[in-house]
Amino acid sequence: MSSWPHIEALELDDPYP
């Protein structure tokens, strides 16, 4: 597992602040 915020998060709705 990567420490980076997964690209999947971007695909969801709101990107990380």
DSSP file (Angstrom, degrees, kcal/mol; ACC not computed):
  #  RESIDUE AA STRUCTURE BP1 BP2  ACC     N-H-->O    O-->H-N    N-H-->O    O-->H-N    TCO  KAPPA ALPHA  PHI   PSI    X-CA   Y-CA   Z-CA
    1    1 A M              0   0    0      0, 0.0     2,-0.3     0, 0.0     3,-0.0   0.000 360.0 360.0 360.0 138.4    0.0    0.0    0.0
    2    2 A S        -     0   0    0      2,-0.1     4,-0.1     1,-0.1     0, 0.0  -0.662 360.0-138.8 -94.2 146.2    1.3    3.4   -0.9
    3    3 A S  S    S+     0   0    0     -2,-0.3    -1,-0.1     2,-0.1     3,-0.1   0.757  77.3 100.2 -71.7 -23.4    1.4    6.3    1.5
    4    4 A W  S    S-     0   0    0      1,-0.1     2,-0.4    -3,-0.0    -2,-0.1  -0.255  93.0 -95.7 -62.0 148.3    0.2    8.6   -1.3
    5    5 A P        -     0   0    0      0, 0.0    -1,-0.1     0, 0.0     5,-0.1  -0.544  54.0-111.9 -63.0 120.9   -3.4    9.6   -1.4
    6    6 A H    >>  -     0   0    0     -2,-0.4     3,-1.3     1,-0.1     4,-0.7  -0.157   8.7-125.4 -61.1 148.1   -4.8    7.1   -3.9
    7    7 A I  H >> S+     0   0    0      1,-0.3     4,-1.7     2,-0.2     3,-0.7   0.820 109.6  71.5 -59.7 -29.6   -6.0    8.2   -7.3
    8    8 A E  H 3> S+     0   0    0      1,-0.3     4,-1.4     2,-0.2    -1,-0.3   0.847  89.3  60.5 -55.8 -34.5   -9.2    6.5   -6.4
    9    9 A A  H <> S+     0   0    0     -3,-1.3     4,-0.8     1,-0.2     3,-0.3   0.898 103.3  49.8 -61.5 -40.1   -9.8    9.3   -3.9
   10   10 A L  H << S+     0   0    0     -3,-0.7    -1,-0.2    -4,-0.7    -2,-0.2   0.868 107.6  54.6 -66.2 -35.1   -9.8   11.8   -6.8
   11   11 A E  H  < S+     0   0    0     -4,-1.7    -1,-0.2     1,-0.1    -2,-0.2   0.789 101.7  64.4 -68.8 -26.8  -12.3    9.7   -8.7
   12   12 A L  H  < S-     0   0    0     -4,-1.4    -2,-0.2    -3,-0.3    -3,-0.1   0.964 114.1 -82.2 -62.9 -88.6  -14.7    9.8   -5.8
   13   13 A D  S  < S+     0   0    0     -4,-0.8    -4,-0.0     1,-0.3    -3,-0.0   0.359  99.0  35.9-148.2 -70.6  -15.8   13.3   -5.2
   14   14 A D  S    S-     0   0    0     -5,-0.0    -1,-0.3     1,-0.0    -2,-0.1  -0.880  70.3-136.5-106.2 125.0  -13.7   15.8   -3.3
   15   15 A P        -     0   0    0      0, 0.0    -5,-0.1     0, 0.0    -1,-0.0  -0.261  43.4 -76.0 -68.1 161.4   -9.9   15.7   -3.5
   16   16 A Y              0   0    0      1,-0.2    -6,-0.0   -11,-0.0     0, 0.0  -0.244 360.0 360.0 -59.6 147.0   -7.9   16.1   -0.4
   17   17 A P              0   0    0      0, 0.0    -1,-0.2     0, 0.0    -3,-0.0   0.480 360.0 360.0 -64.6 360.0   -7.6   19.7    1.1
